[in-house]
Amino acid sequence: MRIGIAQLNTTVGDLAGNRRKILAAYDTLVAQGAQLVVYPELVVTGYPPRDLLFKSAFVPDNEDSLAEIATHTGEVPALVGFVETNPSLQGRRFHNAAAFCHHGEVHVIARKCLLPTYDVFDEDRYFEAAAEPRVITHAGLRIGVTICEDIWKNPAIPTSRLYHIDPVSTLAAQDIDLAINLSASPWHHAKDHVREQLVTDAARALRCPLVYVNAVGGNDELIFDGQSLVAGPDGAVRERLAAFAEDVRVVEVGLSTASATVPPPLDLTRSHSTDAEKNTPADIHAALVLGLRDYAVKSGFKRAHVALSGGIDSAVVAVLAADALGAENVTGISLPSVFSSQHSRDDARRLAQNLGIAFETIAIADTVAACERALAPCFAGRPRDVAEENIQARVRGVIMMALSNKFGSLLLTTGNKSEIAVGYCTLYGDMCGGLAVISDLFKTQVYALARWMNRDRELIPWNTIEKPPSAELRPGQLDQDSLPPYDELDAILKGYVEEGVSRRELIARGHAAATVNDIARKVDLNEYKRKQAAPGLKITPLAFGVGRRIPIVQKYVN
């Protein structure tokens, strides 16, 4: 059977725009000989629609859009993800559903069984779960339909304990000929091999081909990578669509069944390979460029501003911005103070020249001095400290936001995950902006990405990469004056923030008790800053933002 896979980049809430994409893909795939066209999860609305679902007209409008899509179908059916109003008076108001559209009408509706409610997912807030997956009969074939999480019931997956049914096992007992999974599975590094193994394991358990169609594109902080798959009944991957790009393709799916096999346990410890580890910066770069571009374009921004300090973080953000929006649409601003070194000013200028972006210098020394004079009567008798240091960052924030307002540009913040974790960022200063591009990259990852960006030629001045990092808020200041080396800091933060391990466990791993306690204290104290930060692009299993909900006011120490 020739299956048309429409791996599309949709925008949440753009029902008309999404419909145009859906119909254009349908026409293209039918013209290429598709016998069935399949789309990602909730392709009609974009994923995730979140509380748009509670707007009175949103779900009816999405159902009207689906009806128009169905009207467009002819001899070739389409399987389209949408939000269905729950026809029952029991449970949640909606279903996460897929409509089988054929000859101008919706013939069958399949509903999602497993509703993820963890990390960035909150589907139980909106949807009622189906009791079992739907089997659709078409062209003499029995087609089992699952939606995203429905194939993630596996003992090796910690979240499996949330579910009491296994849709794959249910379908396996029904002798189906073909399985389809409509998905909107956001990307994070190292997730793709786990997801691929789940798909191939499901195909072997079902003893039939499985077509997995995933969304692609950026929606707010989430990045969807596509990489749709077709797995044969033997578990072998037969087709793989593009990563981090739209892909509309017809694939031939052989429908011969394989002998019954029992999939081996999913091994979450299996690494990609040495080569894959070397390619890590390429994956991160592709994800961040896609996320940044979509956040800007879907929000109506054509241009971006970046404050260039001469440091590694702003340099990496500038490269990503130029790659995402085009160098002609990016402006770098140098904002030197009396403490800014000449080499940092030179590095910022050289970076802009290497990238071909516009560059301007706005000195802030006089403005900072004016603020200090205005505060002098209130500060009299008190030693100079972080209050004066932060004036510089806040003056820069005022200037950068003024430029953003005047030119209608997106201001990109430049803080990394290590700094944001311990509060080495200034609220209403360098945290000002509309998108935190690298807020989910630890400092060590920022350096690795910078070196990868320079793999062919010098984009980021090598001096920026090699010099000791410093905020340059006072003479001779270095980050390592008050922080451990970044490889040690990032190891502690990965354990404390991402893995949720205790201070005692971190100390047992070999980290000094004083260092662990200091870093953990900094993380806990700066929750209030992170709650006020710009949204950041998610590339790890646990990012600061909607997936991490720590109270600001809390006293637990472990």
N, C-alpha and C positions, 0 to 999 in steps of 0.2 A: 504494500500500500504506500502511496506517495503522500507523505505528511508535510504540509506547509507550516513551518515554525516561524511565528512572528515575534521575534525578540525585540520589543519596542521600548522606547524611552518616553514614558508618559509624564504628565504633570498633574499633581494632585488637584482635583477640583476643576480642571480644564476639560469639561465634558465635551464641548464642541471640538476642541483641538485634538483630544484623545480619539474621538470618533473619526475624525478625518484620517488620523494615522491608521486606525484599525481598518477602515474601508480601503485605504490605499494599499495596505499590506495584503488585504484579501484579494483585491484585483490583481496585484502583482503575482501572488502565489498561485491563484487560479490560472492565470495566463501561462505560468510555468509548469502546469500540469498537476497541481496539488489535488488530491481527492478528499482531503480533510484539512482544515486550517485551525491551528491552536494558538492561543494567546496566553500571556501571563495572568497570574492571580490579580483580581480587581483592576484589570486593564481599563475598564470603562471609567473608573473614578481616579485611578492612580493610587499608589500605595505608599504610606498608610494614610487613609482619609481622617483618622482620629475623630475629634469632636465635630467635624463637619457633618458627621452622620446624625448629629442631634439637631441640626438646622432643619426646620420643618419641610422645606422643599427639596433638600439635597437628595435623599434616597428616591423620592418620586421622579425627580429630574434624571437621575441615573438610570432608572427603569425606562423612562421615555427614550433616553439615548440608546439603551439596549434594543428597544423595539425598532428604532430606526436602523440599527445595525442588522437586526434580523431581517428586516424588509429587503435589505441589499443582498441577502444570500439567495443563491439559486440551487443548482444541482449539487454544488459542493457545500457541505455543511461547515459550520465554524463553531468552535468551543470557546466561549468568551467569559472571562471573569468579571463579575459585577456584584453589587449589593442587592440582595433580595429582601423585601419586606417579609417578615415571618408570617406565613399564613395562619399559624396557630396563635391562640391567645395565651399560650404558655411560654414562659421564658423570655429571653431577650427579644428586642424588637426586630432584629435583622439576622440574616444569614450571610456569611461569606460564601458565595455561590459561583457556579459556572453554568452558563446557558448553552444548550445544544441547539443552534439556530440552523434551520434548513427550509428551503423553499419559502422564504419570506416570513417564517414564524419561529417562535421559541417552542420547541417540541418537548424537551426534557430539561430539568434543572437538577444538577448535582450540588451537594452542600458539603462544606468542610466539617470534618469530624473532630479534629484536634485543634484546639484554640490556644496558641502560645500566650502565656501571661508571665513573662519574665524578661529581664534585660530591657530592650526597647519596645517589646511587644506588650500589648494590653488588649488582646482581642476579646477576652471574656467580658470586658467592659461593654462591648457593643453587640456581639454575635451570640446566637444560640447554636450549640453544636449539633450536628447530625448524628443519629444513632449508628449509621453505617454508611460506607461509600456507595455511590450509585453505579450500576452497570447499565450502559446504554447499548442497545442493539442497532447496528447500522451496517448495511451492505452484507448481511449475513455474519457479521462479526460481533462478538461480545467485548465491549470496550469498558474497562474499569477506570473511573475518574477519581483522582485524589487531588487535593489542594495543599500544596506546600507542606506544612507540618505533618500531614497525614502519613508521610513516609519516614518521619523522624522518631517513630516509636522503636527504640532499640535499647537493650539493657546497658550498653556501653555509654549511652548518652544520659547525663545526669537528669535532664529534664523529663526523661521518659517516665519517671515515677509520678508525674502529674496526671498521667492518662490511664484509664481503666480499659480501653479498647485498643485494638491494633488493626487499623484499616487494611494494611497489607495482608495480614493473616486472613482477614475476612474475605478479601478478594481472591486469595490463593485457593480458597475452598470452593470458588465458584467457576473454575475452569474458564477463565477469560482468555481472549486472543490477543489483546493489546491493552496496555496500561498507559494512561496519560496523567502527568502531574503538572498542574498550573501553579507556578511559584512566584513569589516576590521575596527572595531570600537575600538580605543585605550581606555585603562582603565584609570580611575582616581577614587580616593576614593569616594564612595557614588554614582557613576554613574550607577552601575549595577541595582539598583531598578528602576531608571528612564527608563533605556533601556528595562528592563523586562516588565514594564507596557506599554511601547510603542508597544512592540511585542504582548502582550495579547490584548490590545485595538484594534490593527490592525486585529487580528484574529477574534474578535467579530464583527468588522465593516464589514469584508469580509464574515462573516458567513461560514467560512471554516477553516480547519487546516492551520497553518502557520509554516513552517520550517525555522528557523533562524540559519544560519551557520556562525560563526565568526572566524576570524583569531586568532592565538595565537603566542606568542613569542615576543622578543625584536628586533626592528629595529631602530638603532640610539637611540634617546631619547624616542621613543614611546614604550609602553608596551601594548601588546594585550593579553587579558585575556581568550579568548575562551568563555566558558560558553554558548555554543550554546544551543538553546531552540527549543522545539516543543510545540506549544500552540494549544489547541483544539478550535473549533468554539465557545465554551462558554467562552473562555478566560482563561481557566485553563491551567497551565503548565503541560504537560504530560511527558516530558523528559527534562533533563538538563545534558549537558555534563560537563566534568571536567573544573575546573578553573586553569589557569596558567600552563596548560599541554596539549600536543597533545592528541587527543581522536578520534578514528576511530570506529564508532558504527552504527549498523543497528537499526532503530527504526520503530515500527509499527505505522502507521498514519491512524486512522480511517477517512473515507471520508464522513460520514454522515453529512449533513448540519444541522445547528441549526436554530431556529426561529430568525427572524430579531430582533436585539437588537441595542440600541444606547449606545455606550460606555460613561461612565461618564467622566467629564473633568479630564485630567491628573493632579494629585496633586503632584507638585514638593516639597511640604513642608513635605510630608509623610516621616517619619524617618524609618530606618530599624527596629529598636526595641532596647530595652536596651541590649539584648544579642548581637545583631549585633555590637553595639557601643563597647562592650567589646572586640569583635573580630577584631577591627580595626588594631591593630599591626600585627596580623596574616596575614591579607590581604596585608598590606604594605610590610611585610617581604617577602611574596611569590612573589609579584610584583617586588621588588628590586632584589631578587635573580635571578629571570628569566631575568630581564633586564640586570643585570651585566653579567650573564653567556653568554647570547646571544651576547652582545656587544663584549665580549672578544673572544669567540669561533668563531663567524662569522668574526671577524677581524684578526683571526689567532694567538691570544695569548693563551698560555697555563698556564702562570704563572702571578702572580701579586705581586707588592710591595706596602706596606703601611707604611707611617711614623707614628710611634706610640709615641704620646706625653704623654700618661698617662691620656689623657682627654677623655670625653664622645664620641666626634665625631669620632675620629680615632678608638676608641674601637668598636663602632657600625659598621663602615666600615670594620674592620678586621673580625668581625663575619660574615657579609654578604659575604665577599670574600671567607672565608673558606667554607661557606655553598654553594656558587655558584661554586667554582672551586676545592674544596677539600683542606683540611688543608695542604696536602703535596705540594701544588702548590702556597702557599702564604708565603711571607717573611715579617716580621715586623722589622722595623729599628727604634731604639731609637737614637735620635740626641740631646743629652743634651748640654746645654750651661751653662755658669756660673750662670744663673738665674733659671735653672731647679731644682725643689725641689726633694729631695730624694724620697718622696712618689710618685711623678709622674714617676720617673724612675722605682721604684719597681712595680707600677701598670702596667706599660707597659710590664715589664718582666712577671709578673704573668698572664696577659691577654694572652700573647703568649703561656705560659705553659698550661693554661686552654684550649686553642684552639688546641694545638698541632702543631702550625705553627713554622717555623724557625724564629730565633730571633738573631739580631746582634745589637751591640752598636757602633756608630761612633761619638765620641765627636767632637764638633764643636768649642769649646772655642778658640783654637789656630788659627783656620781659620778666625773666626770673628775678633779676635784681629789683625791679619795680615791685614785684610781689613780696619779696623779702623785706623791702622798706615798709610796705604797707602793714606787714605782720610784726615788724620789729617792736612796737610798743606792747603787743600782746605776748611776744616771746621773750621780753626783757628778763635777764637773769637766768635764763635756761640755756644749757649747752646746745650746740648745733648737733642735730641728729637726723634720723630718717625723715622727719617732717620737712626739713629744708631739702633733703635729697629728692623727695617725691614731688616737690614743686616743679622740678625740671620735667619729670615725666608728665605731670598734669598740664603744664604749658604746652608740651608737645601734643597732648591729646586734644586740647582746645584748638590748636592750629590745624591739626589733621582733620578734625571734624568740621571745621569751617571750610576747608578745601572740599571735603566731601559734599557738604551742603551746597556750596557755590557751583560746583561742576557736576552735581548729580552722579557722583562716582561712589563705588563701593569701597569703603575703607577696610583694609584687611589687617587684622591684628597678627602679631608675630610671636606670641608666647608659645613655648613648647610644653609638653606634658610634665616634664620634670619641674620646670619653673612654676607652672600653675599648681602643681601638687603641693609644693612647699610655700607658696605665697610669694615667690620672687617675681612679682608682677605688681603693677601699681593700679589700683582701682581708680577709674576716671583718668587714667594716664595712658600707659601703653596697652591697657585692656579696652580702650575705646575702639569701636569699629563694629562692622556688620557681620563679619565671619572670621572665626578663629581657624585658620587654615591648617596649622600644624599642632593644634592643641592635643592631639592624640598620638604624637610622636615623642618618645623620650629623647633626651638630648643626644644620647649615643646614636639613635636612629637618624637624627638630624644630620650629624656628621657623616654617617654612612651614605645618606641620600645626597649630601653635598658632593662627596667624592665621586659618587656615581654620575652626578650631573656634569662633572668635569672629565668624564671618561674619554671624550673625543677632543675637547679643547677647553681652554680655561674660560668658563663662564663666571664662576665665583672666584675672585682673586684668591690665590693660594695662601696669601697672608691671612685672609679672613678665616680660613680653615685651620691654619697651623698656630695662630696666636692664642694665648690663654684667654678664655672668655671673660668679659667684664661688662657690667652695665655702665661704667664710667660716670658714676654719680658723685664720686669724690676722688681726690688724687690717689693714684696707685691702686685703686680698687680692683680686686679679682673675685670671681665667683667662688673660688676655692678657699677664700678667706673664711667663709662661714658655712661652706658645704663640703662634704667629702668628694673625692674624685667622681666624675659622672658615671663611670662604669659601676662603682659601688653604690652610688645614690640610686641609679636606675634599677639595680638589682633589688634594693630594699623597697623601692616604690612599687615595682612589679609584684612583689610578694604582698605588701601591705594593702595596696590599692586594688590591683587586679585579681589577686588570688585570695584576698581576705584573711591572710594568715596573721597570727598574733605576734606581738613583740617577742614573746618567749621563743616562738618558732624561728623567727628571724635571727635571734641571738644564737640559737642552736645551729643555724646554718653557717655560723662563723663570723657574723658581723658583730662589731663591738657594741656592748650594751648602751654606752653613752650615745653613740651615733644613732642607733636604732631609736632610742627614746626621743632624741632631739628631732629626728626626721618625722616620726609618728606624731609628735606634738605639733609640729609645723603643719602637717597634713590636716589634722583635726581642727586646728585653730583657723584655718583659712577656707573653711567650707563656705563662709558668707561671701567671700570674693567670687568663688566659682559659681555661686547661684546668680551672680550679676554679670557673668561673662557672656560674650557673644557666643552663639551656637558654633560648635566645632565639628569638623568632619570626622566621623568614626571609622577607624581602621583597625582597632584591636577588639578583643572579645568584651572588654569593659572600658568604656570611655567615660570621662566626666560629662554629665548631661543627663538626658532623660533616663538612661539605663542605670544610673547610680543615684540612689535616693537616700542620702545620709542626712539626718536632721542637722540644722545649723546649731541649735542649742541642744547639747547633749553632753553627758559627763562620763560615758563609758570608756574605760581604759583597759586594754587587754594586752 
